[in-house]
Amino acid sequence: MTEQTAGAKGGAVSDADEGIWPLLMSERTWGMWRLMIVCVVVTAATWDYIIGEYVGYYLNLKPGFAALTVGCLAGMVLVFLASLPGAMKYGVDTIVYSRSVFGNKGFIFSIVAQYLWLALWINILLVFFGKAGYQLLLATNVVGEGSEYITTVIISLAGFLITYLVLLKGIRTVQQAATILFIFTTLVGVWILYLLLTEHYDAIVTATPAWAAESVTWNWMIGIEIGLITMAGWWPALGAFCRLVPSARKAMPPAMIGLSIPVGVLGAVGIAAILALGISDPAAWMMAIGGPTYGVIILVFVLAANLGTAMMMTYVIALGVRSFPGVERMDWRFALAIVLAPFALLVIVDPDIFFRTWFGAFFAFFGAIWGPVCGICIVDFLILRKQRLDIRALFDKSANSAYAFYGGINPAAFLAGAVGFVLYIYTLNPLTYESAPHFEYLSATFPAAIVAGALYWILTKIMVQSAGKGGYNK
């Protein structure tokens, strides 16, 4: 089953990987190295510096790097088990796969959550694109210091437009630049860290994290939790990339390494920068570190890397939007516009609304969603379904579908998810970062995932399987 999605008058995207139908084995043409490169390009962007900055508010460089890396690796195990076995086995993206969990109507939750989470990251990336462009023009005396807002807005909107135009030709256009971006992104990140350590070493090792608590264990757990949330947030996107690889065995090493390690390495740059300079805008501290010459070079490469990441994320969301009931054959141009336009408008309203003002809150809030979702999906596919899905039912919208559950909604998934969400909020308040006593030993993500998964198993047995619904008894 291959979808040839025809757009109108030049808007066509004919490749199978721009459609939502299962990919045949012959269409899964990515090898391990291609997936590795794409994963690094996707994850190695400005958001790593901002994530590292937040870790640096609680931990010094060495413990911060260690905690963030541990959290990322643990989070990747969680999201891998929740997303890839089902998506890889049947060649579908995570959104399509989620129909078997939330129902053939309830899966709209996955689309909305994916859209909000990833589009907010795209907004952050392209706002930084604008901020970096402003710093670049400021350093070359093209603009003055009083023009930051208007310059940032114009360049950010240009980034949205470039992303849209490039993706009109499909994801393969981005793939062609992935290898070059991979090389430069890695080298620039290492270079920035080298400059920080050689020029600001004393300031880094003597700095006191601004928000550190008295409990060392609690500070460590915050660093780990930030890594867990970062990786768990890949749940709605991971299948879109990895389904292009022939098997989960080939997808696991590059996905595990490519999505987690760069966050720890580049996050260390953000940790070092906030400790040494106390500047939260990456574009500003890059200029402060590199000076007029090196700063300009760094900004140019980071600008390119951000665009590559934004394009990959836009592709994933556009694919998810096309899973929305009634719009499976939406013209690719419209799908891209739906993804980009609302968050481009937010740039005009306030470029810093997610870049700085609400970053920590929205980050932890979505952590309260992804942990329970991962726990539910692991239990559903690996335990209850014994790794078997009805591939035809995934695309059956009728009330007779195996995944119609109750009116198209699986109440077990939503009830268990709600309990997991409340438990997470109780464990770690996303607005104040106040926590329950067990947080510093267990994290917030794992208790929420375990409780949601266990409750889902119980509710499924009582409410769904006993009624012969959900396709579990086939």
C-alpha positions in Angstrom: 0.0 0.0 0.0 1.7 3.1 -1.2 0.1 6.5 -1.4 0.9 8.6 -4.3 -0.2 12.0 -3.0 -1.0 14.3 -5.8 -1.1 18.0 -5.1 -2.7 20.5 -7.4 -0.7 22.2 -10.1 2.9 21.8 -9.1 2.3 21.1 -5.4 2.7 17.4 -5.7 4.8 15.3 -3.4 4.9 11.8 -4.9 7.3 10.0 -2.6 5.9 7.3 -0.4 7.5 8.8 2.7 5.4 11.9 2.4 2.3 9.8 2.9 0.7 8.1 5.9 0.3 4.6 4.4 2.5 1.8 5.6 5.9 1.6 3.8 6.8 -1.5 1.9 10.1 -3.1 2.7 11.4 -1.9 -0.7 10.5 1.7 0.3 12.5 1.6 3.5 15.7 2.7 1.9 17.6 4.3 4.9 20.6 2.6 6.3 22.0 3.0 9.8 24.4 5.8 8.9 21.7 7.9 7.1 19.4 7.6 10.2 22.3 8.4 12.5 23.2 11.6 10.4 19.5 12.7 10.3 19.0 12.1 14.0 22.1 14.2 14.9 21.0 17.0 12.5 17.5 17.0 14.0 18.6 17.1 17.6 21.9 19.1 17.4 20.4 22.6 17.4 19.9 25.7 19.6 17.4 23.9 21.8 20.3 21.9 23.2 22.0 25.1 24.4 18.7 26.2 26.0 18.1 22.8 27.6 21.7 22.9 29.0 21.1 26.4 30.3 18.3 25.2 32.4 20.4 22.3 33.8 23.1 25.0 34.5 20.7 26.8 36.9 20.9 23.7 39.2 24.2 22.0 38.5 27.8 22.8 37.7 29.3 21.6 34.4 30.5 18.1 35.2 27.5 16.9 37.2 25.2 18.8 34.8 26.6 17.1 31.8 26.5 13.7 33.5 22.9 14.1 34.8 21.6 15.4 31.4 23.3 12.5 29.5 22.0 9.9 31.9 18.5 11.3 31.6 18.7 11.4 27.8 19.8 7.8 27.5 17.2 6.6 30.0 14.5 8.6 28.2 15.5 7.1 24.8 15.0 3.6 26.2 11.5 4.7 27.3 10.5 6.3 24.1 12.1 3.6 22.0 10.0 0.9 23.6 6.9 3.0 23.4 7.2 4.0 19.7 9.5 2.0 17.6 8.4 -1.7 17.9 4.9 -1.0 16.5 6.0 1.7 14.0 8.9 -0.3 12.7 7.2 -3.6 12.4 4.4 -2.1 10.2 6.1 0.7 8.5 3.9 3.5 9.9 4.6 6.7 11.8 3.8 7.0 15.5 0.6 9.0 14.8 -0.9 6.2 12.7 0.3 3.6 15.2 -1.4 5.5 18.1 -4.8 4.7 16.6 -4.5 1.2 18.2 -4.0 2.8 21.6 -6.3 5.8 21.7 -8.9 4.7 19.1 -9.7 5.6 15.5 -11.1 9.0 16.7 -9.2 9.4 20.0 -5.9 9.4 18.2 -6.6 13.0 17.3 -5.1 13.7 20.7 -1.7 12.4 19.3 -2.0 14.8 16.4 -2.7 17.8 18.6 -0.1 17.0 21.2 2.5 16.4 18.4 1.6 19.6 16.7 1.8 21.8 19.8 5.1 20.2 21.1 7.1 20.1 17.9 5.7 23.4 16.5 6.8 25.2 19.7 10.3 23.8 19.1 10.2 25.1 15.6 9.2 28.5 16.9 12.1 28.5 19.2 14.6 27.4 16.5 13.4 30.0 14.0 13.3 32.8 16.6 16.9 31.9 17.4 17.5 32.0 13.6 16.3 35.6 13.8 18.3 36.5 16.9 21.4 35.0 15.4 20.8 37.0 12.3 20.4 40.2 14.3 23.7 39.5 16.1 25.4 38.9 12.8 24.1 42.1 11.3 24.9 44.0 14.5 28.5 42.7 14.4 28.9 43.8 10.8 27.4 47.2 11.5 24.5 46.7 9.2 21.9 47.4 11.9 22.0 49.3 15.2 21.3 48.1 18.8 17.8 49.7 18.8 16.5 47.5 16.0 16.6 44.1 17.7 12.9 43.4 17.7 12.1 44.3 14.1 15.3 42.6 12.8 14.6 39.5 14.8 11.0 39.3 13.5 11.9 39.8 9.9 14.7 37.3 9.9 12.7 34.7 11.8 9.8 35.1 9.3 12.3 34.6 6.5 13.4 31.4 8.2 9.7 30.2 8.2 9.5 31.0 4.5 12.7 29.3 3.6 11.6 26.2 5.6 8.3 26.2 3.7 9.8 26.6 0.2 12.4 24.0 0.7 9.9 21.4 2.0 7.6 21.9 -1.0 9.9 19.4 -2.7 9.6 17.0 0.1 12.0 15.6 2.8 14.6 14.4 0.3 15.6 17.9 -0.3 16.6 18.2 3.3 18.3 14.8 3.3 20.8 16.1 0.6 22.1 18.7 3.0 22.0 16.5 6.1 25.6 15.2 5.8 27.1 18.7 5.5 25.0 20.0 8.4 26.0 17.0 10.5 29.7 17.7 10.1 29.5 21.4 10.7 27.0 21.1 13.6 29.3 18.7 15.4 32.5 20.7 14.8 30.9 24.0 15.8 29.5 22.6 19.0 32.9 21.2 20.0 34.6 24.4 19.0 32.3 26.6 21.2 32.9 24.3 24.2 36.6 24.5 23.6 36.5 28.3 23.6 34.4 28.4 26.8 36.7 26.0 28.6 39.9 27.7 27.5 38.8 31.3 28.0 36.3 31.1 30.9 37.5 28.0 32.8 37.9 29.7 36.2 34.5 31.3 36.0 32.9 28.0 35.1 34.4 25.9 37.9 33.8 28.6 40.6 30.3 29.5 39.6 27.3 28.8 41.8 24.2 27.6 39.9 21.5 30.3 40.4 18.6 28.1 41.4 20.4 25.2 43.1 18.7 23.7 46.1 20.4 22.5 49.3 19.8 18.9 48.3 22.5 17.7 45.9 20.3 14.7 45.0 17.4 16.9 44.1 19.6 19.0 41.8 20.9 15.9 40.1 17.4 14.6 39.6 16.3 17.9 38.0 19.2 17.5 35.4 18.1 13.9 34.8 14.4 14.8 34.5 15.2 17.5 31.9 17.0 14.8 29.9 14.0 12.4 30.4 11.5 15.0 29.2 13.6 15.9 26.2 13.8 12.3 24.9 10.3 11.3 25.9 9.1 14.2 23.7 10.4 12.3 20.7 7.5 9.8 21.1 5.3 11.5 18.4 8.1 12.0 15.9 10.4 9.0 16.2 8.4 6.7 14.0 8.3 9.2 11.1 12.1 8.9 10.7 12.8 5.3 11.8 10.1 3.7 9.6 12.4 4.5 6.7 14.9 1.9 8.0 14.2 -1.8 7.3 14.2 -3.1 10.9 14.1 -2.0 14.6 17.5 -3.7 15.1 19.1 -1.4 12.5 17.2 1.7 13.8 17.9 1.3 17.5 21.7 2.1 17.7 21.6 5.3 15.5 18.4 6.5 17.1 19.6 5.9 20.6 23.0 7.5 20.0 22.1 10.2 17.5 19.2 11.7 19.5 20.6 11.5 23.0 24.4 12.0 23.0 24.3 15.4 21.1 21.9 16.8 23.7 24.4 16.0 26.4 27.4 17.3 24.5 25.8 20.5 23.2 23.8 20.9 26.4 27.2 21.1 28.2 27.9 24.2 26.1 24.7 25.8 27.4 25.6 24.8 31.0 29.1 26.3 30.6 27.8 29.4 29.0 25.2 30.2 31.7 27.7 29.5 34.5 30.5 31.6 32.9 28.6 34.5 31.4 25.1 34.5 32.9 23.6 35.3 29.5 20.5 33.3 28.5 20.4 34.3 24.8 22.6 31.8 22.9 23.1 34.3 20.0 24.4 36.9 22.5 26.8 34.6 24.3 28.1 33.2 21.1 29.2 36.7 20.1 30.6 37.2 23.6 32.7 34.0 23.4 33.9 34.2 19.8 34.3 38.0 19.4 33.6 39.7 16.1 35.4 37.2 13.9 34.8 33.8 15.5 31.3 34.9 16.6 30.3 35.6 13.1 31.6 32.2 11.8 29.8 30.4 14.7 26.5 32.2 14.0 26.6 31.4 10.3 27.0 27.6 10.9 24.4 27.6 13.7 21.9 29.5 11.5 22.2 26.7 8.9 21.9 23.9 11.5 18.8 25.5 12.9 17.1 25.6 9.5 17.9 21.9 8.9 16.4 20.9 12.2 13.3 23.1 11.7 12.8 21.5 8.3 12.9 18.0 9.7 10.5 18.9 12.5 8.1 20.6 10.0 8.1 17.5 7.9 7.1 15.3 10.9 4.2 17.6 11.9 3.0 17.9 8.3 2.9 14.1 8.1 1.0 14.0 11.4 -1.5 16.6 10.2 -2.2 14.5 7.1 -3.4 11.7 9.5 -6.3 14.0 10.6 -9.6 12.5 9.6 -10.8 13.8 6.2 -7.5 15.4 5.2 -5.3 12.4 4.3 -5.0 13.6 0.8 -4.4 17.3 1.7 -2.1 19.1 -0.7 1.4 19.1 0.7 1.5 22.9 0.4 -1.5 23.4 2.7 -0.2 20.9 5.2 3.1 22.8 5.5 1.2 26.1 5.8 -1.0 24.8 8.6 2.1 23.7 10.5 4.1 27.0 10.1 1.6 29.9 9.9 0.3 30.0 13.5 3.7 29.9 15.1 5.1 32.4 12.5 2.4 34.8 13.7 3.5 34.3 17.3 6.9 35.6 16.3 5.3 38.9 15.4 3.4 39.1 18.7 6.4 38.3 20.9 9.6 36.5 19.7 10.4 35.5 23.3 7.1 34.0 24.3 8.5 30.4 24.1 12.1 31.2 23.5 12.6 32.5 27.0 9.4 33.5 28.9 7.5 30.2 29.1 10.2 27.7 28.1 10.5 26.0 31.5 6.8 25.8 32.1 5.8 24.4 28.7 8.8 22.0 28.8 7.7 20.4 32.1 4.0 20.5 31.2 4.5 18.4 28.2 6.7 16.1 30.3 3.6 15.3 32.2 2.0 14.1 29.0 4.8 12.1 27.4 5.7 10.0 30.4 2.2 8.5 30.9 1.8 8.1 27.1 5.0 6.1 26.9 4.0 3.8 29.7 0.6 3.2 28.1 2.1 2.4 24.7 4.7 0.0 26.1 2.0 -2.0 27.9 -0.4 -1.9 25.0 1.9 -3.2 22.2 4.5 -5.3 24.1 2.3 -6.9 26.7 -1.4 -6.8 25.8 -1.1 -7.1 22.0 2.0 -9.3 22.1 3.5 -7.2 19.3 0.6 -7.8 16.9 -1.6 -5.1 15.2 -4.4 -5.3 12.6 -2.8 -3.2 9.9 -6.1 -2.7 8.0 -7.9 -1.6 11.2 -5.3 1.2 11.6 -6.9 2.8 8.5 -10.5 1.8 9.2 -12.5 4.8 10.4 -15.8 2.9 10.8 -17.5 1.9 14.0 -16.8 -1.7 13.0 -13.0 -1.2 13.2 -11.1 -3.2 15.7 -9.8 0.1 17.0 -13.2 1.8 17.3 -13.4 0.9 21.0 -16.2 3.0 22.4 -17.4 5.5 19.8 -13.8 5.7 18.4 -12.2 6.4 21.8 -10.4 4.0 24.1 -11.4 5.1 27.6 -8.7 3.0 29.3 -6.0 5.0 27.6 -7.4 8.4 28.5 -8.2 7.5 32.1 -4.8 6.0 32.7 -3.2 9.0 30.9 -5.1 11.4 33.1 -4.0 9.7 36.3 -0.4 9.6 35.1 -0.6 13.3 34.2 -1.9 14.3 37.7 0.7 12.1 39.3 3.4 13.9 37.3 2.1 17.4 38.3 2.0 16.3 41.9 5.5 15.0 41.7 7.0 18.0 39.9 5.0 21.3 39.5 5.8 22.6 36.0 5.3 26.2 37.0 7.2 26.4 40.3 9.3 23.2 40.1 8.2 22.4 43.6 8.3 18.6 44.1 7.0 15.8 46.2 9.5 14.0 48.5 9.9 11.0 46.2 10.9 13.1 43.2 14.6 13.3 44.0 14.9 9.5 44.1 12.4 8.4 41.4 12.1 11.4 39.0 8.7 12.5 37.8 8.6 10.8 34.4 9.1 7.2 35.5 6.5 7.1 38.3 4.0 8.7 35.9 4.9 6.2 33.2 4.7 3.1 35.5 1.5 4.1 37.2 -0.2 5.0 33.9 1.0 1.7 32.3 -0.2 -0.4 35.2 -3.5 1.3 35.4 -3.9 1.0 31.7 -3.4 -2.8 31.9 -6.1 -3.1 34.6 -8.6 -0.9 32.9 -8.1 -2.6 29.5 -8.8 -6.0 31.1 -11.9 -4.7 32.9 -13.4 -2.2 30.3 -12.1 -3.3 26.9 -11.0 -6.9 26.6 -13.9 -8.2 28.6 -16.3 -6.4 26.1 -14.5 -7.9 23.1 -13.3 -4.5 21.9 -9.9 -3.2 20.8 -8.9 -6.2 18.8 -7.1 -7.8 21.7 -8.8 -11.1 21.4 -7.9 -11.8 17.7 
